[in-house]
Every structure is written in C-alpha cells, then in structure tokens.
Amino acid sequence: MKPLAGKVALVTGGARRVGKAIALALADRGADIVVHYNSGAVQADETARELRARGVRVAIVQGDLSHVDVAQSLPQQAQTLLGRLDIVINSAAMMLRTPMGEVAPDEWDLMFALNLRAPFFVAQAAAPLMQADGGVIVNIADLAAYETWPAYVPHGITKAGVVQMTRALARALAPAVRVNAVAPGAVLLPDEWDAVTADRLAATTPLRRIGSADDVAQAVVFLCEAGYVTGDVIIVDGGRHIRT
C-alpha cells in the first residue's frame, strides 16, 4: 500500500510548474489530489489527466487567492469534492521584479495578498477540517527569505513572512496539524532569463546545476510523511545559501 493512500491533498497553484510537480509526486505516493488554479484552465485539465493516469481521484477548483474570501473557502471546497482533507500545499505565489524606487503600491499589495495572506487564511480554514485524523500543511517559501535581492525586496519580505508564519502555525496548530515549509532556490527560472544568466547561476551554485521542480516535490513528499517534523524549513537550493 502506498504511504499516502486514502489521503486527500489540496495543492494551490497545482496546475503548472512547481505546483504540478508536487501534485504528481503526491499522487505517486497514493494521495488523491485537489488541483487549485487561477487562470490556467488548460494546464489544470492536462494536470488532472496526468494525475488520473496514476490511479488517484482528482478534482479541480478555480479561484483567485489574492481575494481573501476565496482563500478562506478553498479548504471546504476541497473537502466537499473528495470527502476529506489531510494535506494542504500552499504553492500558489507570484514573483515580480520590483527594483527599489520603482515599487508600486498595487504591486506590493498584490504580492502580499497572494504570497502571504492567502496561505495563512487557507491554513486557518483547513486546520479545523483536519483535526479528527491530524493533518499536514507545507508552505512554499523561497531562498529570498534568507538573502537580500535588491530587485525583489517585496517578494523577499513576503517569503520571509512565510517562514515565520510556518513556525508560528506549527506551534499554534500542534499536535493535531504539522506545519513545515520548503524554500527553493534556483529551480525553475523566470521565462525572461536568458541562457547566459542561467549558466552563470549554475556556475555559482555549489552543486553546479539549476534545480528542478522535482527537487522541490521530493522535499514536500518527505515533509508530508515525516511524522515527527514540524516547524521546520528545508532549503532546496543546491547549496546557494552556503556559497559565501
């Protein structure tokens, strides 16, 4: 029997990129999946097909998590669709390049709404639904939580908040719900980055390569199954945080 068989996992932003890799990895471990997406309906349908091919139950939910009422209602929707809720992966996020002196208030508000406020209210709404059998929440943070990137200051602040939120929720929701996070480094690069930039990033990473979405998914799976781990953050960055 697969380790997560019979469990239901909600993956926000689960239709593409890292969220999709996480959804597929959890399905490979036997979990049924609720795929949340905002604007990628075609990608969500394709991800659902790939998940069903793995023999698990799948549901799809659309919603803009920058609206707090959507974040608050999402866990109940997931439970209603597949009958229970055991795992929440807060993967939906955005990363905007915002050099100092050019940060607009609406960009600030949108990043904080999606990257920090949404996972908090998803977690708050999910926790009571998981009390009976215990539950797991895994937040996706970022290496930017630990470093200073001048062109991404608001993004880094939101992700530092995710790290602190993870620790605080782990304390507040114990022992019924375990809460951890994964902080990826260079795994999937922005589409606008060129090959020269990617090569330079790989060369300055101790493991000498760019990571993959699967590297993040492996860490998430570990945290979903590691029953004596809570309040922790796993950095998945090829060693970039120790390069200096």
N, C-alpha and C positions, 0 to 999 in steps of 0.2 A: 504494500500500500504506500502511495506517495505521501511524503511528510505533511503536505498541506491539503490533502484530500478532504472534502467536506467543508472547507473554509471558503468564505467569500471575501474577496479583496476589492476595494474601491481604489482605482488609480486615477487621480486627477491629471489631466493632460496626457492621458494614456493612449492617444491615437497616433502619436508620432514621436520621433527622436528618442530621448531617454525614457520618457513615459511608456512608450510602446515596448522598448526592450525590457523594462521592468514587468509590464503586464505579461509578456510572453514567458519570462523567466518564472514568474509565479505560477502561471498555467502549467509549465513543465513540471512543477512540484505538486501539481494536483489542484490548485485553487481555482474556484470559479471567479470570474472577473466582471466587474462593472467598469466599463471604459467611459470616462468623462472626457468630453472635448468641448471646445468653444466654437471654432469656426471651420474646422477641418472635417466636414461630414464624409467626404470621400475616403479620407485616410482612416476615419473611425470605422467605416464599413469594411475596409480592407483589413484593418487590425482585428476586427471581430471575426472575419473569415479565418484568419490565421489562428486565432485562439480556438475557435470551434474545431478546427482540424486537429487540435491537440486533445480533443475529447472532453472539454470542460464546458460548463454553462456560461453564457455571455449575455450581458445587457449593455446598452449604450444610453448615455444620458448627456444631453447638451445643456450648456449653461455658461454664462459669463461670470466667473468667480470674482471679478472686480466689484460686483454688486453683492453686498453682504447678505441679502436675503437668499440669493442663490447658494452661497456657501453654507448658510445655516440649514437649508432644506436638502442639500445633496445627500448626506448620510441616510436620512429617512427614505429618500427615493431609492437608494441602493438596497436598503433592507427590504423595502416593499417589492422590488423587482426580483430579487433572488432569495428572499426568505430569511436572511440573516446578514450580519456584518461582523467580520472578525478582524480585518486588516484594512487600514487606510494608508495609502501612499500619497503624500502631498507633493506632487511633482510639477503641477502647473505653475508656470512663472514666466517672467519676461526679463530681458537684459537689454537695456538701452544705453548706447554710448552718449554720455552727457558730460562733456568737459566742463570744468569749473568756469563760471562766467556765462555758461550757456544753458544752465539747468532751468527749465520752465516749470512753474508750479503744477501745471496739469500733468507733466511727465512724472514729477515727484509723487503726486497723489496716486497716479495710476500704478506705479511700481509698488508703492507701499500697500495699496489696496489688494493687488494680486499676489505679491511675493510674501507679504507678512500678515496682513489682516485676514485674508482668505484661509490660509492653513490653520490659523488659530480658531476661527469660527467653525470650520469643518471639524477640527478635533473636538471642540467643545460640544458640538451636536452629536458627534459619533460616539463619544465616551459612554453616555448612558445606554446606548444601544448594544454595547459590547460588555456590559457589566456582568451578565449572567455567566458567560464562559471565559471571561478575560478577553483581552484584545491587544492589538499591536498597531501603533502609529509610527510611520517612518517619514520624516520630513527630508526634502532635498534642499540642502544648504548650498554652499559654494566655497571654493578656496578664497574668494573675495571677502569672506567673513573674517579672514585672518591676515590678509595683506592689504596694502594701500594702493589702489589703482586710480590715478588721478582722473582718468577719463570715465570712470564708472563709480563715482563716490556714492550717489544714492543707491545704486544696486548693491554695493558693498555693505551699506548700512542696513538694508533690508535683510541681507543674508546673515549679518552678524546678529540681527534680531531673531532670525530663525534658530540660530544656535542657542541663544539664551532662552527662547521660547521652548525649545526641546527639553532643556534641562529643567525648566520650571514646570512644564506639563508632566514630565516624568515623576517629579516629586508630588505634584498635586493629584495625579491620577493613580498612583501606586496604592495598593498592589494589583488592582484589577486590570489596568492597562499599562503596558510597557511603551515608552516613547523614546525613540532614537532618531538619529539623522545620518545622512551621508553627505559629505562635502566634496563634490567632484572638482577636479582641476580641468586641465585641457583634455576634454573627451570628444565632444562634437563642436567643431569650431563654427563661428558665425559664417553664414554664406558669403559675406562680402570679403572675408580674409583670403589673401592670395597664397600661392604655393611657397613663395619666399618667406612670408610670415610664418606659415605652418612649419617649414623646415627649421627656421630659427628657434621656434618654440620647442620643437622636438630636441634640438641640439642642446638647449639649456635645461632640459629635464633630466634628472639623474638616470632614469630608465631609458632615455634616448628614444622615446616614441610618444606620439599622441595617443591618448587612451581611446576607448570605445564606449558606446552606451552599454555594452555587455559587461564591461568592468564595473560600472555603477550598479547594474542589475544584480551582479553576483554579491555585492556588499549588502544590497537591500534584502536579498533572499536570506543571507546569513542572519541579519538582524530580525527578520520575521521568525526565524526558527531558534534563535539563541535565547532560551527561556530565562536566563539569569543575567541578561544585559538590559539595562535601562539608563536613560540619561546620558548616553554616550554619543559621540560623533566620530564616524570613520571617514578620514580624509582619503580620497581616491584620486591621486594626482601624479602618480609616477615619481613621487619624491620631490616635487617642486617646492614644497614648504620647507625642505631642509637644504635647499641648494646654496644658501649663503650662510 
